[in-house]
Amino acid sequence: MSVTDDIKSRLDLVDIVSEQVALRRSGRNYTGFCPFHSNTRTPAFVVFPDTQTWRCFGECATGGDLFDYVMKKEGYDFKEALKVLAERAGVSLEEPDPQSKKHRQAQNKMVDLLTMAAEYFHQLFLYAPQANFAREYIAKRQLNEETIATYHIGYALNSWEACRSHFTDQGYADQELLAAGLLTENPEKGTRYDRFRNRLMIPIRDIDGRVVGFGARTLDKDGIPKYLNSPQTEVFDKGHLLFGLDLARRHIREAREAVIVEGYMDVMQGWQAGYKNMVAQMGTALTGDQLRLLKRSTKRFILALDADAAGQNATMRSLQVARDTLDRDYETHFDARGLVQHEGRLQADIRIVTLPEGNDPDQIIRQDPQAWPKLLAAAQPIVAYVIDIATRDLDMNDAKGKSAVARQVLPLIKDVVDPVEREHYRQQLARALRIDERTLRMVALPAESGPAGRTAVREPAKTEPDNGTTRKGSPVSRRRSGLTKREANLLRQCFQYSHLILQVNHQLIRHNQPAVNMEDFEAVEDRQIISLIYERTDQVPFVTIEDLCDSLDDVLAERIEQIMILPPAPESEMPRLPEQLAKSILDWRTEKVHRQISELQQLWIELPDQPENTERRTQLFRRINELQTSRQSMSKAKDAMTGSGQRRAEKAGE
């Protein structure tokens, strides 16, 4: 997560805009009079809480995110807005220094190594004779070629030094391979050898799609452990990662919910079946950092638990802290109290679904794909789930048993932030125990006990600091959600070829399309960077990337370094590159226009059919028509850039 994303995760755009604009809720969104142009008749300014974006559908016809709003409203440049919003969000801005720059460069080099390792393992899986058993295993799991390619499934040879030899031949030192988690070391003997041997290799990517580690499943019948993850490194920290989020993020936003499962296979099988809003928590207790990553796309989370987990533990012996162990392929924790606290802090809706006994999502989806959404529809809120499990096999004639359940569940209810929900669950527990609700209010909760019955003071959850800060240099502090690869690729190629942006603009303008501009980019950093690219084309003497980064604040310099990780186009592609990039720009412009049309249509649906809304409806209708015309124009321009389109144009001109 980048600094800008960290700031946006802590501040709510609705709250910021409401300080200066009178907003009124309209369906899922908020509307008001645009603060950027004179208008007192029709509210054309809309804030979309789900995406944390705003847009004026009136005279301005502009929009953006939190940074865009503050920069436009206050007249700040990016650096000023960054400073003001960081202070308000409680995010510290580190001054650029040689040490942090060196640290980032080391991280980038490690990511490069891991990316090459993922390709190495993938090629072995596809073609190595030794990988035949791995291919048979994947075939039994019914994963098709597209899924194999999408997740870049690989295979590690059954060798102590195959991976080591491969990369040392390419100039990598043992120390670099150890740091990346590809080698391991016997501290007693001082020997070094491949960490992953005879295992199915599943690359783990961060939210930006960068390979940061691996999940490796043993292919040995007696292999232990069944799953072996990369060790914690400079770029891999499983508490800050969710497997599959880089691919699932857009689909989570569209589905308005994220489904959190246990295994990599669950996610891949779901993706293949069309359930693309699934992520895996990678064997750790669900952390606040993981939920923050998801919160940018949704506030509704469904945790799909194994049937042999807390839901089937009749004794509920660990319910005193509402914790039970999901002990299937690897250790996972269901921490109900932690989840309730996360839910309150994040103002989220976290629900739990128990799967049929003996099944996991992978099996369920393979056997009957239509059963999966039905199961999710039955998901219960956390406290309701715990009440159900705690009272399911309870003897209602056992007074002490009922008292024990009350003492176990009431602390959960106490942690619920919303008073209405709190009262609802208290009543639900009373009904489940068949006692008067007033009796529950009289229950004195004992101090929590530590080992050997000693009184213990509950420590704050260690999974996340209350202020949401992350330690310096951790992977989450260096990630940027919202990376759009096509936009980043354009910037990368423009850095590689200094006058490419002018050639791309020539292609666009000759087809009656506007030149590349700041509004083409989703991320606020990228909007600043495209301005720098334009400035760089006019600078004499020519400014190198290193000199440019040295002249910028740390946030933009880091973003440029991240972009430069992407591969440059070879010079042999230069003749076709401007046209290819122009078509790519038209593609993402079309997607953005399509999204705006959908937003406007939703506003139309939610607008009451009343006389006072006539002008508003006319305005929405006009804007929808304008966008549809723009979309048609882009489609026509893209068609003209294709070979068949050019031939048609030449034939028409004869």
Secondary structure as a PSIPRED ss2 file (coil, helix, strand):
# PSIPRED VFORMAT (PSIPRED V4.0)

   1 M C   1.000  0.000  0.000
   2 S C   1.000  0.000  0.000
   3 V H   0.000  1.000  0.000
   4 T H   0.000  1.000  0.000
   5 D H   0.000  1.000  0.000
   6 D H   0.000  1.000  0.000
   7 I H   0.000  1.000  0.000
   8 K H   0.000  1.000  0.000
   9 S H   0.000  1.000  0.000
  10 R H   0.000  1.000  0.000
  11 L C   1.000  0.000  0.000
  12 D C   1.000  0.000  0.000
  13 L H   0.000  1.000  0.000
  14 V H   0.000  1.000  0.000
  15 D H   0.000  1.000  0.000
  16 I H   0.000  1.000  0.000
  17 V H   0.000  1.000  0.000
  18 S H   0.000  1.000  0.000
  19 E C   1.000  0.000  0.000
  20 Q C   1.000  0.000  0.000
  21 V C   1.000  0.000  0.000
  22 A C   1.000  0.000  0.000
  23 L C   1.000  0.000  0.000
  24 R E   0.000  0.000  1.000
  25 R E   0.000  0.000  1.000
  26 S E   0.000  0.000  1.000
  27 G C   1.000  0.000  0.000
  28 R C   1.000  0.000  0.000
  29 N E   0.000  0.000  1.000
  30 Y E   0.000  0.000  1.000
  31 T E   0.000  0.000  1.000
  32 G E   0.000  0.000  1.000
  33 F C   1.000  0.000  0.000
  34 C C   1.000  0.000  0.000
  35 P C   1.000  0.000  0.000
  36 F C   1.000  0.000  0.000
  37 H C   1.000  0.000  0.000
  38 S C   1.000  0.000  0.000
  39 N C   1.000  0.000  0.000
  40 T C   1.000  0.000  0.000
  41 R C   1.000  0.000  0.000
  42 T C   1.000  0.000  0.000
  43 P C   1.000  0.000  0.000
  44 A C   1.000  0.000  0.000
  45 F E   0.000  0.000  1.000
  46 V E   0.000  0.000  1.000
  47 V E   0.000  0.000  1.000
  48 F E   0.000  0.000  1.000
  49 P C   1.000  0.000  0.000
  50 D C   1.000  0.000  0.000
  51 T C   1.000  0.000  0.000
  52 Q C   1.000  0.000  0.000
  53 T E   0.000  0.000  1.000
  54 W E   0.000  0.000  1.000
  55 R E   0.000  0.000  1.000
  56 C E   0.000  0.000  1.000
  57 F C   1.000  0.000  0.000
  58 G C   1.000  0.000  0.000
  59 E C   1.000  0.000  0.000
  60 C C   1.000  0.000  0.000
  61 A C   1.000  0.000  0.000
  62 T C   1.000  0.000  0.000
  63 G E   0.000  0.000  1.000
  64 G E   0.000  0.000  1.000
  65 D C   1.000  0.000  0.000
  66 L H   0.000  1.000  0.000
  67 F H   0.000  1.000  0.000
  68 D H   0.000  1.000  0.000
  69 Y H   0.000  1.000  0.000
  70 V H   0.000  1.000  0.000
  71 M H   0.000  1.000  0.000
  72 K H   0.000  1.000  0.000
  73 K H   0.000  1.000  0.000
  74 E H   0.000  1.000  0.000
  75 G C   1.000  0.000  0.000
  76 Y C   1.000  0.000  0.000
  77 D C   1.000  0.000  0.000
  78 F H   0.000  1.000  0.000
  79 K H   0.000  1.000  0.000
  80 E H   0.000  1.000  0.000
  81 A H   0.000  1.000  0.000
  82 L H   0.000  1.000  0.000
  83 K H   0.000  1.000  0.000
  84 V H   0.000  1.000  0.000
  85 L H   0.000  1.000  0.000
  86 A H   0.000  1.000  0.000
  87 E H   0.000  1.000  0.000
  88 R H   0.000  1.000  0.000
  89 A H   0.000  1.000  0.000
  90 G C   1.000  0.000  0.000
  91 V C   1.000  0.000  0.000
  92 S C   1.000  0.000  0.000
  93 L C   1.000  0.000  0.000
  94 E C   1.000  0.000  0.000
  95 E C   1.000  0.000  0.000
  96 P C   1.000  0.000  0.000
  97 D C   1.000  0.000  0.000
  98 P H   0.000  1.000  0.000
  99 Q H   0.000  1.000  0.000
 100 S H   0.000  1.000  0.000
 101 K H   0.000  1.000  0.000
 102 K H   0.000  1.000  0.000
 103 H H   0.000  1.000  0.000
 104 R H   0.000  1.000  0.000
 105 Q H   0.000  1.000  0.000
 106 A H   0.000  1.000  0.000
 107 Q H   0.000  1.000  0.000
 108 N H   0.000  1.000  0.000
 109 K H   0.000  1.000  0.000
 110 M H   0.000  1.000  0.000
 111 V H   0.000  1.000  0.000
 112 D H   0.000  1.000  0.000
 113 L H   0.000  1.000  0.000
 114 L H   0.000  1.000  0.000
 115 T H   0.000  1.000  0.000
 116 M H   0.000  1.000  0.000
 117 A H   0.000  1.000  0.000
 118 A H   0.000  1.000  0.000
 119 E H   0.000  1.000  0.000
 120 Y H   0.000  1.000  0.000
 121 F H   0.000  1.000  0.000
 122 H H   0.000  1.000  0.000
 123 Q H   0.000  1.000  0.000
 124 L H   0.000  1.000  0.000
 125 F H   0.000  1.000  0.000
 126 L H   0.000  1.000  0.000
 127 Y H   0.000  1.000  0.000
 128 A C   1.000  0.000  0.000
 129 P H   0.000  1.000  0.000
 130 Q H   0.000  1.000  0.000
 131 A H   0.000  1.000  0.000
 132 N H   0.000  1.000  0.000
 133 F H   0.000  1.000  0.000
 134 A H   0.000  1.000  0.000
 135 R H   0.000  1.000  0.000
 136 E H   0.000  1.000  0.000
 137 Y H   0.000  1.000  0.000
 138 I H   0.000  1.000  0.000
 139 A H   0.000  1.000  0.000
 140 K H   0.000  1.000  0.000
 141 R C   1.000  0.000  0.000
 142 Q C   1.000  0.000  0.000
 143 L C   1.000  0.000  0.000
 144 N C   1.000  0.000  0.000
 145 E H   0.000  1.000  0.000
 146 E H   0.000  1.000  0.000
 147 T H   0.000  1.000  0.000
 148 I H   0.000  1.000  0.000
 149 A H   0.000  1.000  0.000
 150 T H   0.000  1.000  0.000
 151 Y H   0.000  1.000  0.000
 152 H C   1.000  0.000  0.000
 153 I C   1.000  0.000  0.000
 154 G E   0.000  0.000  1.000
 155 Y E   0.000  0.000  1.000
 156 A E   0.000  0.000  1.000
 157 L C   1.000  0.000  0.000
 158 N C   1.000  0.000  0.000
 159 S C   1.000  0.000  0.000
 160 W C   1.000  0.000  0.000
 161 E C   1.000  0.000  0.000
 162 A H   0.000  1.000  0.000
 163 C H   0.000  1.000  0.000
 164 R H   0.000  1.000  0.000
 165 S H   0.000  1.000  0.000
 166 H H   0.000  1.000  0.000
 167 F H   0.000  1.000  0.000
 168 T H   0.000  1.000  0.000
 169 D C   1.000  0.000  0.000
 170 Q C   1.000  0.000  0.000
 171 G C   1.000  0.000  0.000
 172 Y C   1.000  0.000  0.000
 173 A C   1.000  0.000  0.000
 174 D H   0.000  1.000  0.000
 175 Q H   0.000  1.000  0.000
 176 E H   0.000  1.000  0.000
 177 L H   0.000  1.000  0.000
 178 L H   0.000  1.000  0.000
 179 A H   0.000  1.000  0.000
 180 A C   1.000  0.000  0.000
 181 G C   1.000  0.000  0.000
 182 L C   1.000  0.000  0.000
 183 L E   0.000  0.000  1.000
 184 T E   0.000  0.000  1.000
 185 E E   0.000  0.000  1.000
 186 N E   0.000  0.000  1.000
 187 P C   1.000  0.000  0.000
 188 E C   1.000  0.000  0.000
 189 K C   1.000  0.000  0.000
 190 G C   1.000  0.000  0.000
 191 T E   0.000  0.000  1.000
 192 R E   0.000  0.000  1.000
 193 Y E   0.000  0.000  1.000
 194 D E   0.000  0.000  1.000
 195 R C   1.000  0.000  0.000
 196 F C   1.000  0.000  0.000
 197 R C   1.000  0.000  0.000
 198 N C   1.000  0.000  0.000
 199 R E   0.000  0.000  1.000
 200 L E   0.000  0.000  1.000
 201 M E   0.000  0.000  1.000
 202 I E   0.000  0.000  1.000
 203 P E   0.000  0.000  1.000
 204 I E   0.000  0.000  1.000
 205 R E   0.000  0.000  1.000
 206 D C   1.000  0.000  0.000
 207 I C   1.000  0.000  0.000
 208 D C   1.000  0.000  0.000
 209 G C   1.000  0.000  0.000
 210 R C   1.000  0.000  0.000
 211 V E   0.000  0.000  1.000
 212 V E   0.000  0.000  1.000
 213 G E   0.000  0.000  1.000
 214 F E   0.000  0.000  1.000
 215 G E   0.000  0.000  1.000
 216 A E   0.000  0.000  1.000
 217 R E   0.000  0.000  1.000
 218 T E   0.000  0.000  1.000
 219 L C   1.000  0.000  0.000
 220 D C   1.000  0.000  0.000
 221 K C   1.000  0.000  0.000
 222 D C   1.000  0.000  0.000
 223 G C   1.000  0.000  0.000
 224 I C   1.000  0.000  0.000
 225 P C   1.000  0.000  0.000
 226 K C   1.000  0.000  0.000
 227 Y E   0.000  0.000  1.000
 228 L E   0.000  0.000  1.000
 229 N E   0.000  0.000  1.000
 230 S C   1.000  0.000  0.000
 231 P C   1.000  0.000  0.000
 232 Q C   1.000  0.000  0.000
 233 T C   1.000  0.000  0.000
 234 E C   1.000  0.000  0.000
 235 V C   1.000  0.000  0.000
 236 F C   1.000  0.000  0.000
 237 D C   1.000  0.000  0.000
 238 K H   0.000  1.000  0.000
 239 G H   0.000  1.000  0.000
 240 H H   0.000  1.000  0.000
 241 L C   1.000  0.000  0.000
 242 L C   1.000  0.000  0.000
 243 F E   0.000  0.000  1.000
 244 G C   1.000  0.000  0.000
 245 L H   0.000  1.000  0.000
 246 D H   0.000  1.000  0.000
 247 L H   0.000  1.000  0.000
 248 A H   0.000  1.000  0.000
 249 R H   0.000  1.000  0.000
 250 R H   0.000  1.000  0.000
 251 H H   0.000  1.000  0.000
 252 I H   0.000  1.000  0.000
 253 R H   0.000  1.000  0.000
 254 E H   0.000  1.000  0.000
 255 A H   0.000  1.000  0.000
 256 R C   1.000  0.000  0.000
 257 E C   1.000  0.000  0.000
 258 A E   0.000  0.000  1.000
 259 V E   0.000  0.000  1.000
 260 I E   0.000  0.000  1.000
 261 V E   0.000  0.000  1.000
 262 E C   1.000  0.000  0.000
 263 G C   1.000  0.000  0.000
 264 Y H   0.000  1.000  0.000
 265 M H   0.000  1.000  0.000
 266 D H   0.000  1.000  0.000
 267 V H   0.000  1.000  0.000
 268 M H   0.000  1.000  0.000
 269 Q H   0.000  1.000  0.000
 270 G H   0.000  1.000  0.000
 271 W H   0.000  1.000  0.000
 272 Q H   0.000  1.000  0.000
 273 A C   1.000  0.000  0.000
 274 G C   1.000  0.000  0.000
 275 Y C   1.000  0.000  0.000
 276 K C   1.000  0.000  0.000
 277 N C   1.000  0.000  0.000
 278 M E   0.000  0.000  1.000
 279 V E   0.000  0.000  1.000
 280 A E   0.000  0.000  1.000
 281 Q C   1.000  0.000  0.000
 282 M C   1.000  0.000  0.000
 283 G C   1.000  0.000  0.000
 284 T C   1.000  0.000  0.000
 285 A C   1.000  0.000  0.000
 286 L C   1.000  0.000  0.000
 287 T C   1.000  0.000  0.000
 288 G H   0.000  1.000  0.000
 289 D H   0.000  1.000  0.000
 290 Q H   0.000  1.000  0.000
 291 L H   0.000  1.000  0.000
 292 R H   0.000  1.000  0.000
 293 L H   0.000  1.000  0.000
 294 L H   0.000  1.000  0.000
 295 K H   0.000  1.000  0.000
 296 R C   1.000  0.000  0.000
 297 S C   1.000  0.000  0.000
 298 T C   1.000  0.000  0.000
 299 K C   1.000  0.000  0.000
 300 R E   0.000  0.000  1.000
 301 F E   0.000  0.000  1.000
 302 I E   0.000  0.000  1.000
 303 L E   0.000  0.000  1.000
 304 A E   0.000  0.000  1.000
 305 L E   0.000  0.000  1.000
 306 D C   1.000  0.000  0.000
 307 A C   1.000  0.000  0.000
 308 D C   1.000  0.000  0.000
 309 A C   1.000  0.000  0.000
 310 A H   0.000  1.000  0.000
 311 G H   0.000  1.000  0.000
 312 Q H   0.000  1.000  0.000
 313 N C   1.000  0.000  0.000
 314 A C   1.000  0.000  0.000
 315 T C   1.000  0.000  0.000
 316 M C   1.000  0.000  0.000
 317 R C   1.000  0.000  0.000
 318 S C   1.000  0.000  0.000
 319 L H   0.000  1.000  0.000
 320 Q H   0.000  1.000  0.000
 321 V H   0.000  1.000  0.000
 322 A C   1.000  0.000  0.000
 323 R E   0.000  0.000  1.000
 324 D E   0.000  0.000  1.000
 325 T E   0.000  0.000  1.000
 326 L E   0.000  0.000  1.000
 327 D E   0.000  0.000  1.000
 328 R C   1.000  0.000  0.000
 329 D C   1.000  0.000  0.000
 330 Y C   1.000  0.000  0.000
 331 E E   0.000  0.000  1.000
 332 T E   0.000  0.000  1.000
 333 H E   0.000  0.000  1.000
 334 F E   0.000  0.000  1.000
 335 D E   0.000  0.000  1.000
 336 A H   0.000  1.000  0.000
 337 R H   0.000  1.000  0.000
 338 G H   0.000  1.000  0.000
 339 L H   0.000  1.000  0.000
 340 V H   0.000  1.000  0.000
 341 Q H   0.000  1.000  0.000
 342 H H   0.000  1.000  0.000
 343 E H   0.000  1.000  0.000
 344 G H   0.000  1.000  0.000
 345 R H   0.000  1.000  0.000
 346 L H   0.000  1.000  0.000
 347 Q C   1.000  0.000  0.000
 348 A C   1.000  0.000  0.000
 349 D E   0.000  0.000  1.000
 350 I E   0.000  0.000  1.000
 351 R E   0.000  0.000  1.000
 352 I E   0.000  0.000  1.000
 353 V E   0.000  0.000  1.000
 354 T E   0.000  0.000  1.000
 355 L C   1.000  0.000  0.000
 356 P C   1.000  0.000  0.000
 357 E C   1.000  0.000  0.000
 358 G C   1.000  0.000  0.000
 359 N C   1.000  0.000  0.000
 360 D C   1.000  0.000  0.000
 361 P H   0.000  1.000  0.000
 362 D H   0.000  1.000  0.000
 363 Q H   0.000  1.000  0.000
 364 I H   0.000  1.000  0.000
 365 I H   0.000  1.000  0.000
 366 R H   0.000  1.000  0.000
 367 Q H   0.000  1.000  0.000
 368 D C   1.000  0.000  0.000
 369 P C   1.000  0.000  0.000
 370 Q C   1.000  0.000  0.000
 371 A H   0.000  1.000  0.000
 372 W H   0.000  1.000  0.000
 373 P H   0.000  1.000  0.000
 374 K H   0.000  1.000  0.000
 375 L H   0.000  1.000  0.000
 376 L H   0.000  1.000  0.000
 377 A H   0.000  1.000  0.000
 378 A C   1.000  0.000  0.000
 379 A C   1.000  0.000  0.000
 380 Q E   0.000  0.000  1.000
 381 P E   0.000  0.000  1.000
 382 I H   0.000  1.000  0.000
 383 V H   0.000  1.000  0.000
 384 A H   0.000  1.000  0.000
 385 Y H   0.000  1.000  0.000
 386 V H   0.000  1.000  0.000
 387 I H   0.000  1.000  0.000
 388 D H   0.000  1.000  0.000
 389 I H   0.000  1.000  0.000
 390 A H   0.000  1.000  0.000
 391 T H   0.000  1.000  0.000
 392 R H   0.000  1.000  0.000
 393 D C   1.000  0.000  0.000
 394 L C   1.000  0.000  0.000
 395 D C   1.000  0.000  0.000
 396 M C   1.000  0.000  0.000
 397 N C   1.000  0.000  0.000
 398 D C   1.000  0.000  0.000
 399 A H   0.000  1.000  0.000
 400 K H   0.000  1.000  0.000
 401 G H   0.000  1.000  0.000
 402 K H   0.000  1.000  0.000
 403 S H   0.000  1.000  0.000
 404 A H   0.000  1.000  0.000
 405 V H   0.000  1.000  0.000
 406 A H   0.000  1.000  0.000
 407 R H   0.000  1.000  0.000
 408 Q H   0.000  1.000  0.000
 409 V H   0.000  1.000  0.000
 410 L H   0.000  1.000  0.000
 411 P H   0.000  1.000  0.000
 412 L H   0.000  1.000  0.000
 413 I H   0.000  1.000  0.000
 414 K H   0.000  1.000  0.000
 415 D H   0.000  1.000  0.000
 416 V C   1.000  0.000  0.000
 417 V C   1.000  0.000  0.000
 418 D C   1.000  0.000  0.000
 419 P H   0.000  1.000  0.000
 420 V H   0.000  1.000  0.000
 421 E H   0.000  1.000  0.000
 422 R H   0.000  1.000  0.000
 423 E H   0.000  1.000  0.000
 424 H H   0.000  1.000  0.000
 425 Y H   0.000  1.000  0.000
 426 R H   0.000  1.000  0.000
 427 Q H   0.000  1.000  0.000
 428 Q H   0.000  1.000  0.000
 429 L H   0.000  1.000  0.000
 430 A H   0.000  1.000  0.000
 431 R H   0.000  1.000  0.000
 432 A H   0.000  1.000  0.000
 433 L H   0.000  1.000  0.000
 434 R C   1.000  0.000  0.000
 435 I C   1.000  0.000  0.000
 436 D C   1.000  0.000  0.000
 437 E H   0.000  1.000  0.000
 438 R H   0.000  1.000  0.000
 439 T H   0.000  1.000  0.000
 440 L H   0.000  1.000  0.000
 441 R H   0.000  1.000  0.000
 442 M C   1.000  0.000  0.000
 443 V C   1.000  0.000  0.000
 444 A C   1.000  0.000  0.000
 445 L C   1.000  0.000  0.000
 446 P C   1.000  0.000  0.000
 447 A C   1.000  0.000  0.000
 448 E C   1.000  0.000  0.000
 449 S E   0.000  0.000  1.000
 450 G C   1.000  0.000  0.000
 451 P H   0.000  1.000  0.000
 452 A H   0.000  1.000  0.000
 453 G H   0.000  1.000  0.000
 454 R C   1.000  0.000  0.000
 455 T E   0.000  0.000  1.000
 456 A C   1.000  0.000  0.000
 457 V C   1.000  0.000  0.000
 458 R C   1.000  0.000  0.000
 459 E C   1.000  0.000  0.000
 460 P C   1.000  0.000  0.000
 461 A C   1.000  0.000  0.000
 462 K C   1.000  0.000  0.000
 463 T C   1.000  0.000  0.000
 464 E C   1.000  0.000  0.000
 465 P C   1.000  0.000  0.000
 466 D C   1.000  0.000  0.000
 467 N C   1.000  0.000  0.000
 468 G C   1.000  0.000  0.000
 469 T C   1.000  0.000  0.000
 470 T C   1.000  0.000  0.000
 471 R C   1.000  0.000  0.000
 472 K C   1.000  0.000  0.000
 473 G C   1.000  0.000  0.000
 474 S C   1.000  0.000  0.000
 475 P H   0.000  1.000  0.000
 476 V H   0.000  1.000  0.000
 477 S H   0.000  1.000  0.000
 478 R H   0.000  1.000  0.000
 479 R C   1.000  0.000  0.000
 480 R C   1.000  0.000  0.000
 481 S C   1.000  0.000  0.000
 482 G C   1.000  0.000  0.000
 483 L C   1.000  0.000  0.000
 484 T C   1.000  0.000  0.000
 485 K H   0.000  1.000  0.000
 486 R H   0.000  1.000  0.000
 487 E H   0.000  1.000  0.000
 488 A H   0.000  1.000  0.000
 489 N H   0.000  1.000  0.000
 490 L H   0.000  1.000  0.000
 491 L H   0.000  1.000  0.000
 492 R H   0.000  1.000  0.000
 493 Q H   0.000  1.000  0.000
 494 C H   0.000  1.000  0.000
 495 F H   0.000  1.000  0.000
 496 Q H   0.000  1.000  0.000
 497 Y C   1.000  0.000  0.000
 498 S C   1.000  0.000  0.000
 499 H C   1.000  0.000  0.000
 500 L H   0.000  1.000  0.000
 501 I H   0.000  1.000  0.000
 502 L H   0.000  1.000  0.000
 503 Q H   0.000  1.000  0.000
 504 V H   0.000  1.000  0.000
 505 N H   0.000  1.000  0.000
 506 H H   0.000  1.000  0.000
 507 Q H   0.000  1.000  0.000
 508 L H   0.000  1.000  0.000
 509 I H   0.000  1.000  0.000
 510 R C   1.000  0.000  0.000
 511 H C   1.000  0.000  0.000
 512 N C   1.000  0.000  0.000
 513 Q C   1.000  0.000  0.000
 514 P C   1.000  0.000  0.000
 515 A C   1.000  0.000  0.000
 516 V C   1.000  0.000  0.000
 517 N C   1.000  0.000  0.000
 518 M H   0.000  1.000  0.000
 519 E H   0.000  1.000  0.000
 520 D H   0.000  1.000  0.000
 521 F C   1.000  0.000  0.000
 522 E C   1.000  0.000  0.000
 523 A C   1.000  0.000  0.000
 524 V H   0.000  1.000  0.000
 525 E H   0.000  1.000  0.000
 526 D H   0.000  1.000  0.000
 527 R H   0.000  1.000  0.000
 528 Q H   0.000  1.000  0.000
 529 I H   0.000  1.000  0.000
 530 I H   0.000  1.000  0.000
 531 S H   0.000  1.000  0.000
 532 L H   0.000  1.000  0.000
 533 I H   0.000  1.000  0.000
 534 Y H   0.000  1.000  0.000
 535 E H   0.000  1.000  0.000
 536 R H   0.000  1.000  0.000
 537 T H   0.000  1.000  0.000
 538 D H   0.000  1.000  0.000
 539 Q C   1.000  0.000  0.000
 540 V C   1.000  0.000  0.000
 541 P C   1.000  0.000  0.000
 542 F C   1.000  0.000  0.000
 543 V C   1.000  0.000  0.000
 544 T C   1.000  0.000  0.000
 545 I H   0.000  1.000  0.000
 546 E H   0.000  1.000  0.000
 547 D H   0.000  1.000  0.000
 548 L H   0.000  1.000  0.000
 549 C H   0.000  1.000  0.000
 550 D H   0.000  1.000  0.000
 551 S C   1.000  0.000  0.000
 552 L C   1.000  0.000  0.000
 553 D C   1.000  0.000  0.000
 554 D H   0.000  1.000  0.000
 555 V H   0.000  1.000  0.000
 556 L H   0.000  1.000  0.000
 557 A H   0.000  1.000  0.000
 558 E H   0.000  1.000  0.000
 559 R H   0.000  1.000  0.000
 560 I H   0.000  1.000  0.000
 561 E H   0.000  1.000  0.000
 562 Q H   0.000  1.000  0.000
 563 I H   0.000  1.000  0.000
 564 M C   1.000  0.000  0.000
 565 I C   1.000  0.000  0.000
 566 L C   1.000  0.000  0.000
 567 P C   1.000  0.000  0.000
 568 P C   1.000  0.000  0.000
 569 A C   1.000  0.000  0.000
 570 P C   1.000  0.000  0.000
 571 E H   0.000  1.000  0.000
 572 S H   0.000  1.000  0.000
 573 E H   0.000  1.000  0.000
 574 M C   1.000  0.000  0.000
 575 P C   1.000  0.000  0.000
 576 R C   1.000  0.000  0.000
 577 L H   0.000  1.000  0.000
 578 P H   0.000  1.000  0.000
 579 E H   0.000  1.000  0.000
 580 Q H   0.000  1.000  0.000
 581 L H   0.000  1.000  0.000
 582 A H   0.000  1.000  0.000
 583 K H   0.000  1.000  0.000
 584 S H   0.000  1.000  0.000
 585 I H   0.000  1.000  0.000
 586 L H   0.000  1.000  0.000
 587 D H   0.000  1.000  0.000
 588 W H   0.000  1.000  0.000
 589 R H   0.000  1.000  0.000
 590 T H   0.000  1.000  0.000
 591 E H   0.000  1.000  0.000
 592 K H   0.000  1.000  0.000
 593 V H   0.000  1.000  0.000
 594 H H   0.000  1.000  0.000
 595 R H   0.000  1.000  0.000
 596 Q H   0.000  1.000  0.000
 597 I H   0.000  1.000  0.000
 598 S H   0.000  1.000  0.000
 599 E H   0.000  1.000  0.000
 600 L H   0.000  1.000  0.000
 601 Q H   0.000  1.000  0.000
 602 Q H   0.000  1.000  0.000
 603 L H   0.000  1.000  0.000
 604 W H   0.000  1.000  0.000
 605 I H   0.000  1.000  0.000
 606 E H   0.000  1.000  0.000
 607 L C   1.000  0.000  0.000
 608 P C   1.000  0.000  0.000
 609 D C   1.000  0.000  0.000
 610 Q C   1.000  0.000  0.000
 611 P H   0.000  1.000  0.000
 612 E H   0.000  1.000  0.000
 613 N H   0.000  1.000  0.000
 614 T H   0.000  1.000  0.000
 615 E H   0.000  1.000  0.000
 616 R H   0.000  1.000  0.000
 617 R H   0.000  1.000  0.000
 618 T H   0.000  1.000  0.000
 619 Q H   0.000  1.000  0.000
 620 L H   0.000  1.000  0.000
 621 F H   0.000  1.000  0.000
 622 R H   0.000  1.000  0.000
 623 R H   0.000  1.000  0.000
 624 I H   0.000  1.000  0.000
 625 N H   0.000  1.000  0.000
 626 E H   0.000  1.000  0.000
 627 L H   0.000  1.000  0.000
 628 Q H   0.000  1.000  0.000
 629 T H   0.000  1.000  0.000
 630 S H   0.000  1.000  0.000
 631 R H   0.000  1.000  0.000
 632 Q H   0.000  1.000  0.000
 633 S H   0.000  1.000  0.000
 634 M H   0.000  1.000  0.000
 635 S H   0.000  1.000  0.000
 636 K H   0.000  1.000  0.000
 637 A H   0.000  1.000  0.000
 638 K H   0.000  1.000  0.000
 639 D H   0.000  1.000  0.000
 640 A H   0.000  1.000  0.000
 641 M H   0.000  1.000  0.000
 642 T C   1.000  0.000  0.000
 643 G H   0.000  1.000  0.000
 644 S H   0.000  1.000  0.000
 645 G H   0.000  1.000  0.000
 646 Q H   0.000  1.000  0.000
 647 R H   0.000  1.000  0.000
 648 R H   0.000  1.000  0.000
 649 A H   0.000  1.000  0.000
 650 E H   0.000  1.000  0.000
 651 K H   0.000  1.000  0.000
 652 A H   0.000  1.000  0.000
 653 G H   0.000  1.000  0.000
 654 E C   1.000  0.000  0.000
